[in-house]
Amino acid sequence: MLIGGGHSHVGVLRHFGMHPLPGVRLSVICRDTHTPYSGMVPGYIAGHYSYDEVHIDLSKLARFAGARLFRDEALGLDRHAGKVLCRNRPPVPYDYLSINIGSTPQISNVPGAMEHAVPVKPINGFNQRWQLLLERVRKHAGATRIAVVGGGAGGVELTLAMQYRLRQELRVAGRNPDELSFHLLTSDAVILPTHNAMVRRAFERVLAARGVVLHCNAEVNQVWAARLHTTGGENVDADEIVWVTRAGGAPWLRETGLALDADGFILVTDTLQTVTDPKVFAAGDIASMVNHPREKAGVFAVRQGTPLAENLRRAVEGRALKPYRPQGKWLALISTGNRYAVASRGALGFHGAWVWRWKDWIDRRFMLRFSRFPAMETGPAAGPSSVKLDPEEAAQAISAIAMRCGGCGAKVGATVLSRALGALHPVDRDDVLIGLHAPDDAAVVRVPPGKAMVHTVDFFRAFIDDPYIFGKVAANHALGDIYAMGAEAQSATAIVTVPPGLEAKVEDLLFQMMSGAIEVLNDANCALVGGHTGEGRELALGFAVNGLVDEDLASVLRKGGMRPGEVLILTKPIGTGTLFAAHALLKARGRWIDAALVSMCQSNRLGAQCLREHGATACTDLTGFGLLGHLVEMTRPSGVDAELNLAALPLLDGAEETSAAGILSSLQPANVRLRRALRNQQDAVSHPRYALLFDPQTAGGLLASIPQERVEACLSALRALGYAQATAIGRVLPQGEALEPIVLTLG
Ligand SMILES: Cc1cc2nc3c(=O)[nH]c(=O)nc-3n(C[C@H](O)[C@H](O)[C@H](O)COP(=O)(O)OP(=O)(O)OC[C@H]3O[C@@H](n4cnc5c(N)ncnc54)[C@H](O)[C@@H]3O)c2cc1C
């Protein structure tokens, strides 16, 4: 289990991707899907690189490594139970753990700094803060004073990069770049105290030539909205204050029982194991090597990636770990913002535009390692694991692999199941007479007087490696049919397939997946009342859901019922089919997948209520047949035709790119057969959005027909409810002579 996607862990992931170890599964818990490469961050700030050029896409890298990526934040450890405590999901178990979470600003020590300064650390969050700062400076009329606190390499480099970029911005806006003034404050007597005098002088000259006012021996002890105060009694006025001072370890580490140094960094031995717990490793800024203290720099974090991977591998194989000694002297290439850089190594220093070009070459080459993946070594697919297990685990492993008979419906063992499910708490409902609280052969549920029951079932294979999020999506997808009918969910039974494996791993997989599902079902006030779990090649989950509607069916929303003149509204963007096909091929950006998963986890419950309140005459939820398939399912029973505006379709980020690249779901060809429902198919076939008409959706939005006069109010209400991309995508037409019911407008 890796916490953090820092510079060392990206190396570990790549290493395991290239040399997989049978029997070992890596998982990464990381706050961010795109992790910045610190060496290129100043170049990004200066405007020389794009966002994607300086960020490693953990989603792709984890997939290459066969690792599970859990987008979450670790908040603590239960080392006794061997679990990581996370912000947004149940505790995640580990056998071995490695921590590479960088450093945290010690900004709270200075009164006012939290409120009024922009911290550079955590560096992954800095991009958002930088974008806001850029916007403020663009809008700020007249002179803008910027103060940077921190005179180390980070502070100096950032000052010069920001100055270069902001001057360009003002020039482009037709303003005078001299409206900007910069102050650099450091508590030390000199800037760059860990570098040699030659390097310091070079930077002093650059700063002076660029008009940056340097304040040495200026320890800031108070910050106000537009002013800094130093211990020397100096006041510096500043419209923007950027904080690049020495950072410390994350506060939550104090509760883990791991030994920390005075700054809160984890003490590690030469093998990168924590001095406290040999099963817990740490690397990068967060680690403090007891025998080899070094400055906090990305270069050390990068270098530790290989020995960390090697020692994690040795640890799980039960072999002796290898000591690692970081280099004493290291090369720092510090840029000056204007495509010029200074090299510093021990007592050496040199500078020039060629140093920048050299740095640029090194950095780009480094980043290529994480975007172009080499062919993988293929280890034995099954068969004996090389991982060292204790005898009890070994017995279980053997039974897991060799004793599969497929009998008893290949059910998962009762103890595993009851342990995994015992920790879950489905919502209690009075109308559930016999459910999981008193398990029996089957559940017994009362249908309240005046109500009729709505039944639906859905089931599909896991398309992501995060079982908790997969559980959420599967439950949300199954509930979609209930909401599309205008019903309320009442109870659900689950059907689960899990691949065979060590009992503890199967149990946790079930627990994680069902935790996600139960959260969604509980939010819907839908009681999980039973289920069936069997073994199979792939993880899969589905639900039979029962809902309730009024017996007179007055509130039921059917597919038929659309009337000419009405407007078609779609509540969520489409594109999940192509995006997850691309994800499987390492062709989708991590942030596209993140956004698609957020959309897939968004319930249709409020959307359905809203559509009903605005007079919807027909409704369906978008799933496997794609937009066109579902629309045709509505036009047919309604006896109408429909016009669909391709340009208006709300799309998930990246869907147009991946479908244009020809990356489509395996269900797409079956859906494309419905093209015969299109009246002007020949005109549309080359339209960039054409393929998306057939894109199968998982947990898609609702498609509804709304009277024209209520559309505007309905869309505003939907957006206020969080369906930010709810859009009118077409209109209902009277049935014409043509056989094809759908006509496309191409926009
Ligand atoms: C402006 C600037 C320029 C710099 N330039 C250079 C340079 O040119 N060369 C150099 O060597 N060094 C440079 N540094 C220093 C460098 O940024 C750090 O030393 C380096 O980032 C440390 O790497 P790391 O792998 O330890 O952690 P990080 O790069 O900080 O990565 C930590 C990762 O962990 C994740 N994370 C954090 N907390 C949690 C949590 N609780 N749960 C889950 N995930 C979590 C984060 O999202 C992130 O992905 C620079 C620093 C600054 C401020």
The ligand as an SDF file (V2000), in Angstrom:
LIG
                    3D

 53 58  0  0  0  0  0  0  0  0999 V2000
    8.8300   26.1920   -6.2440 C   0  0  0  0  0  0  0  0  0  0  0  0
    9.5710   24.9400   -5.9450 C   0  0  0  0  0  0  0  0  0  0  0  0
   10.4940   24.4760   -6.8510 C   0  0  0  0  0  0  0  0  0  0  0  0
   11.2130   23.3110   -6.5890 C   0  0  0  0  0  0  0  0  0  0  0  0
   12.1000   22.8980   -7.5180 N   0  0  0  0  0  0  0  0  0  0  0  0
   12.8420   21.8140   -7.2640 C   0  0  0  0  0  0  0  0  0  0  0  0
   13.8050   21.3660   -8.2160 C   0  0  0  0  0  0  0  0  0  0  0  0
   13.9950   21.9690   -9.2710 O   0  0  0  0  0  0  0  0  0  0  0  0
   14.5110   20.2620   -7.9260 N   0  0  0  0  0  0  0  0  0  0  0  0
   14.3220   19.5790   -6.7650 C   0  0  0  0  0  0  0  0  0  0  0  0
   14.9980   18.5700   -6.5480 O   0  0  0  0  0  0  0  0  0  0  0  0
   13.4230   19.9680   -5.8500 N   0  0  0  0  0  0  0  0  0  0  0  0
   12.6760   21.0650   -6.0520 C   0  0  0  0  0  0  0  0  0  0  0  0
   11.7680   21.4760   -5.1150 N   0  0  0  0  0  0  0  0  0  0  0  0
   11.5490   20.6570   -3.9110 C   0  0  0  0  0  0  0  0  0  0  0  0
   10.5480   19.5780   -4.2330 C   0  0  0  0  0  0  0  0  0  0  0  0
    9.3040   20.1510   -4.5560 O   0  0  0  0  0  0  0  0  0  0  0  0
   10.2770   18.5730   -3.1230 C   0  0  0  0  0  0  0  0  0  0  0  0
   11.4810   18.2010   -2.5460 O   0  0  0  0  0  0  0  0  0  0  0  0
    9.5990   17.3520   -3.7240 C   0  0  0  0  0  0  0  0  0  0  0  0
    8.3550   17.7060   -4.2590 O   0  0  0  0  0  0  0  0  0  0  0  0
    9.3820   16.2880   -2.6950 C   0  0  0  0  0  0  0  0  0  0  0  0
    8.8760   15.1740   -3.3420 O   0  0  0  0  0  0  0  0  0  0  0  0
    8.0480   14.0870   -2.5860 P   0  0  0  0  0  0  0  0  0  0  0  0
    7.9790   12.9430   -3.5110 O   0  0  0  0  0  0  0  0  0  0  0  0
    8.6180   13.8260   -1.2470 O   0  0  0  0  0  0  0  0  0  0  0  0
    6.6100   14.7130   -2.3370 O   0  0  0  0  0  0  0  0  0  0  0  0
    5.6130   15.4960   -3.2680 P   0  0  0  0  0  0  0  0  0  0  0  0
    6.1810   15.7800   -4.5900 O   0  0  0  0  0  0  0  0  0  0  0  0
    5.1410   16.6540   -2.4550 O   0  0  0  0  0  0  0  0  0  0  0  0
    4.4170   14.4560   -3.4730 O   0  0  0  0  0  0  0  0  0  0  0  0
    3.5670   14.1000   -2.4210 C   0  0  0  0  0  0  0  0  0  0  0  0
    2.3680   13.3650   -2.9590 C   0  0  0  0  0  0  0  0  0  0  0  0
    1.6180   12.8350   -1.8960 O   0  0  0  0  0  0  0  0  0  0  0  0
    0.2470   13.2160   -1.9920 C   0  0  0  0  0  0  0  0  0  0  0  0
   -0.2410   13.3380   -0.6280 N   0  0  0  0  0  0  0  0  0  0  0  0
    0.1650   14.2010    0.3170 C   0  0  0  0  0  0  0  0  0  0  0  0
   -0.4790   13.9640    1.4630 N   0  0  0  0  0  0  0  0  0  0  0  0
   -1.2950   12.9210    1.2350 C   0  0  0  0  0  0  0  0  0  0  0  0
   -2.2110   12.1830    2.0470 C   0  0  0  0  0  0  0  0  0  0  0  0
   -2.4010   12.4760    3.3270 N   0  0  0  0  0  0  0  0  0  0  0  0
   -2.8980   11.1760    1.4820 N   0  0  0  0  0  0  0  0  0  0  0  0
   -2.7200   10.8530    0.1940 C   0  0  0  0  0  0  0  0  0  0  0  0
   -1.8680   11.5090   -0.6090 N   0  0  0  0  0  0  0  0  0  0  0  0
   -1.1620   12.5140   -0.0910 C   0  0  0  0  0  0  0  0  0  0  0  0
    0.2600   14.4940   -2.7820 C   0  0  0  0  0  0  0  0  0  0  0  0
   -0.9660   14.7050   -3.3990 O   0  0  0  0  0  0  0  0  0  0  0  0
    1.4100   14.2320   -3.7570 C   0  0  0  0  0  0  0  0  0  0  0  0
    0.9400   13.4780   -4.8520 O   0  0  0  0  0  0  0  0  0  0  0  0
   11.0320   22.6330   -5.3650 C   0  0  0  0  0  0  0  0  0  0  0  0
   10.0990   23.1060   -4.4420 C   0  0  0  0  0  0  0  0  0  0  0  0
    9.3910   24.2650   -4.7130 C   0  0  0  0  0  0  0  0  0  0  0  0
    8.4320   24.7740   -3.7010 C   0  0  0  0  0  0  0  0  0  0  0  0
  1  2  1  0
  2  3  1  0
  2 52  2  0
  3  4  2  0
  4  5  1  0
  4 50  1  0
  5  6  2  0
  6  7  1  0
  6 13  1  0
  7  8  2  0
  7  9  1  0
  9 10  1  0
 10 11  2  0
 10 12  1  0
 12 13  2  0
 13 14  1  0
 14 15  1  0
 14 50  1  0
 15 16  1  0
 16 17  1  0
 16 18  1  0
 18 19  1  0
 18 20  1  0
 20 21  1  0
 20 22  1  0
 22 23  1  0
 23 24  1  0
 24 25  2  0
 24 26  1  0
 24 27  1  0
 27 28  1  0
 28 29  2  0
 28 30  1  0
 28 31  1  0
 31 32  1  0
 32 33  1  0
 33 34  1  0
 33 48  1  0
 34 35  1  0
 35 36  1  0
 35 46  1  0
 36 37  1  0
 36 45  1  0
 37 38  2  0
 38 39  1  0
 39 40  1  0
 39 45  2  0
 40 41  1  0
 40 42  2  0
 42 43  1  0
 43 44  2  0
 44 45  1  0
 46 47  1  0
 46 48  1  0
 48 49  1  0
 50 51  2  0
 51 52  1  0
 52 53  1  0
M  END
$$$$
